[in-house]
Structures are given as C-alpha cells and as structure tokens.
Amino acid sequence: MELRQLEYFVAVAEEASFTRAAARVRISQSGVSAQVRELERELGATLIDRSTRTASLTDAGRVALEHARATLACSDAMRQAVGEVTGLVRGRLTVGMVIGCTITPFFDALAAFHHAYPGVEITLLEDHSARLLQDVRSGAVDLALIGTADPTPVGSNALTIVSEPLVALVPPGHPLAEQATVTMAELADHRLVCMPEGTGIRTVLDRACTLHRVQPTITVQASAADAIADLAVRGLGVAVLSESMSRDYGDRLTALPIVDIDDPALLALVWSGTKSPALDRLVRCCRDAFAAAPGPDPRPRGHTPVPAG
C-alpha cells in the first residue's frame, strides 16, 4: 500500500469521478484507476462502485475513506515536522547586540544554541539600540539585545530582562559629592558625560529633561561605560549611567540616585515576528539563560547590567 494510492482514492471519493480526480492529482485517468484497483486488490474489497456514471463509495469504501484521510494527514504532519528540523539545521540567523555588550547570559545563550544546532549560521553584529530595534522591525535582524526606555517596543516581540534606575556619578571633591541624592534641576547646573542619542539610557535621560524642562550641557558622549566613567573621574562632567554600571566605579566615583527620574532603563530582548523554527529555539535559549543567571547582588558571573547602547 502506497500513499499515492490513498491520495488517489480520496480524490475519487471526494470528486465522485475518476476524470475529475485525475485532473486534481494531475495524472491520467487510467493511472488513477489503476492505482485505486491496486489498493482494492491489497485490501481485498471493492472501494468504488463503478456501475454508474458517478463513482460512489461502497460500504468498505466509506470505512476506508476515514482511515485514508487520517493516514494522509499524519504523513503531512511528519513532512512538516521534518521540514522544520531540516530548515533549522540549514538555517541562518542575524543577531544584534548593543555596542560594548558584556552580558554573560546572552553569550551563554548563543553558545548553548550553537552547540544544540551547529548547522545554523549566526551572524553577530553590534550597533546602537535604536538602530537594532529598527532592524528587528524591518526583518534585517532576527533578534537583538538592546537597552531601551520602553517595556514593549512597538513593532517587535520583547522580553524585559532588567529594569533599573539611572544614577549620577561624581569624583571626590565635586560639588555634588557630599549629597545623598540629586535632582534633575541640580544636574542641569553641571556638565554631563553620557551615552549618545539612540541608546536606552540616553532616551530615559532625555525624556526626564523634557518632563522637568531642564537643558543640561552635555560635554561628551561615549558609547562605553568605562569611557564615561574615566571622563567623569578626570572632571569633564557628571557621568550618567545605570545603577548596576555604577558599581564598577565605586572606588573612584560616588553614585547619586536621581530621585525625580521615574522611568527605569531597561535591558530587553527583541525579536521579529518571522515564523522560524531556528528563531523560536534561539529565543528559548535566551529565556533559559537569563532565567538561570544569578541576581545582581552580589555580582557573580552572569550579572546582567543594562548595557551601554
């Protein structure tokens, strides 16, 4: 018994005609008739009543039709499942991450995915968060780790990994160094060193400036947290970073919570809506890696600060 015999039998039963069935399966009428007869011979029963102009089912044919349809459905499901796995093995993904990314769980996720599906080619690129998000929306990038100010960026699927406030960092001897906290109005009286536009941290800061109607002087912009901290140590301005970033510089800079910025800086995974088995499995690897990562206090391997970009 062959699948094509079942396919031809179902076609004859549904079309009630060998001629129409032949047109449907795109072979000759004689070919359909021969295959159905072979199926009847194997089953030892007549399935199609040929005594009239309309091809109708016999009692045996009606019983066989249900099982033939189920068998063909199982065959289609198997082809689809195997096709997905084959596509996954031979797939290709473009993955983005913010400039200067040092997020260990993200790297763990990429490594786990690579070991599980070595046939998938991963292209990894760095860029600012705004451009990465735009590329995810357009489909140019499949998945990206970004810093953002929006819990659910429009036009993409998203998973928030970390949410934390911004802080100002000042060196010893700075006019703000003796304070416990700082406001946006107080920050506006000093020069700032911060991330460039298009980064999540900068977006949070710019929105706070607009809300409080202040216009601080931004003297230097840098994409790397280390550069921003070093510039602040040298007196070029007050650094603005996320809370977790500030812990790296506690020996040189004092971190002051900015009390009137309500919106947190976010670390998020965003991915396209493209239906892809490879992408689905990569998202799953990322979820597992971040779920298994230790918390931010203390800071062991796997700490997940909001990235610079």
Secondary structure, 3 states (H helix, E strand, C coil): CCHHHHHHHHHHHHHCCHHHHHHHHCCCHHHHHHHHHHHHHHHCCCCEECCCCCCEECHHHHHHHHHHHHHHHHHHHHHHHHHHHHHHHCCEEEEEEECCCCCHHHHHHHHHHHHHCCCCEEEEEEECHHHHHHHHHHCCCCEEEEEECCCCCCCCEEEEEEEECEEEEECCCCCCCCCCCECHHHHCCCEEEECCCCCHHHHHHHHHHHHHCCCCEEEEECCCHHHHHHHHHCCCCEEEEEHHHHHHHCCCCEEEEECCCCCCEEEEEEECCCCCHHHHHHHHHHHHHHHHCCCCCCCCCCCCCCCCC
